[in-house]
Amino acid sequence: MSTEVLRLRAPRNRVSRRAITLWTLDAAIGWLVLLAIQLVPYFLVSDASPWQIAGLVATVVVGVAHTLVMPRWRYRVHRWEATPEAVYTLSGWVTQEWRIAPVSRIQTVDTKRGPLQQLLRLSTVTVTTASAAGPVEIAGLDHAEAVRLAEELTSTTQATPGDAT
């Protein structure tokens, strides 16, 4: 690793554009489950109170707004970059988090794919260090890019002296 100090900076790479679809589906599923839970008492009781109806309307309005806005906003924010010195990430949408994981501190590199990610050919790369802030995740990567990144980080980590603590 070079002797230069790692500086917080905006990473260069965007995640896959298909991540918008993934995040939209995740949000829609979550809101639909909440709506279904709210609808159960509505169908069991013949007289719905105004509060129940107001709650249903609020859930629909907030759910639709969240499902339409969050994925696109999140896509604009999410960035990542891996250099021989570090992994840089920027994530979030309301609360944004910038992270740097020096290669010498990397302990493990993992990829994961849930059912929706598999359907959309996406993956998440998780870089674990000894940081108290937890692992660095790069969500929404094209699966082939995620595999390439995991292999590259593994090779770079093995060739970099350091104690990974």
Disulfide bonds with the S-S distance in Angstrom:
none
